[in-house]
Amino acid sequence: SMSYVLVSYTVRDYARWRTVFDADTVVQRKAGVFVRHVLHHEKDDTRIILIAQVLFLGVSIAWGVLFLTDPLQLWHAVVLLTIHGLAGVLWGPASQVMIHDLVGREHLQSAVRLNATARNLGVLLGPAVGGALMLALGPAYGMFANAIFYLPVIIWMWRTPYGAPKPGRAVAPRRGAGLGEALAIFRSISGN
């Protein structure tokens, strides 16, 4: 399976946009541009999540060092928050794609719901836990403790068997949902 980051645009003049897009595609191919596959890992798509977790860890450590040594300036905060945001952009879609590998088609709906619930709880409780750590340990050591929370996920992502097909592991064929199937899904969830 391949992981991609989807970017969606609202286009007012589709014909003009399509002309520019087609011309740009030809120019990129001639130039040998590889941007479209920069977030795709041939052997294991869980590496995107691993990269994001390492970025999160690095940002927490950097905050801790800056709090400890006290040279914190506005540009430090801008850079660290930008890297943290980039890590979130990488981690979010890739973790959702990995759900398919973890649970398979049979339990996919429950897994998506559970993942959404866990994410919302993390958004709700994460700042409270972080604030408690910073109050209990101080800002610098609170950030170092926060960095430790990323280690289990990093180790798991490094060792996880999910992602690209492994020898001897059966992979269910994937197919796109048709309009009829999409409408049936909407009908089934409208009663929830």
ABEGO torsion letter per residue (X at the ends): XBBBBBBBBBBABAAAAAAAAAAAAAAAAAAGBAAAAAABBAABAAAAAAAAAAAAAAAAAAAAAAAAAGABBAAAAAAAAAAAAAAAAAAAAAAAAAAAAAAEAAAAAAAAAAAAAAAAAAAAAAAAAAAAAAAAAEAAAAAAAAAAAAAAAAAAAAABABEBBBBGBBBBBBBBBBAAAAAAAAAAAAAX
